[in-house]
Amino acid sequence: MKTSTRIALLAVGLAAVALPFLGAADTTAEIAVKHPRLHAWLAHRAAIRHHLAQKLGLSADQVAQLKATRAQTVAALKAIRADTSLTHEQKKTQFRAAIQTARQSMLAVLTPDQQAQLRALRTRWFARG
């Protein structure tokens, strides 16, 4: 898996430490019933977010802030996808910018100690393969 893909997936996963998919829970549940692999993937991502929240010792306030950031990011990404006036390259550029902005917002929520813990965890994850 490419590093950029891993980073994007980790950024999106970190944003929703508390709950998967805000506002689209019913739709996601309905889709997941039809697509068992999607259901398994969503459950796996939820477990990773929960584990990461425990490892970093996130407070309820931090979880709420990350949840809000994730909701904003999901809305922005859906808007980019739905914009038919953009070319593929423009969508790709805007997508990356939105994810980078979300990542910076999420890191701002974490304390310096939690940021150091996250960097250490990422180093271990990426070292595995």
PyMOL commands that set and color helices and strands:
alter all, ss='L'
color gray80, all
select helices_A, chain A and resi 3-15+25-34+36-56+60-82+88-109+112-128
alter helices_A, ss='H'
color red, helices_A
deselect
rebuild
show_as cartoon
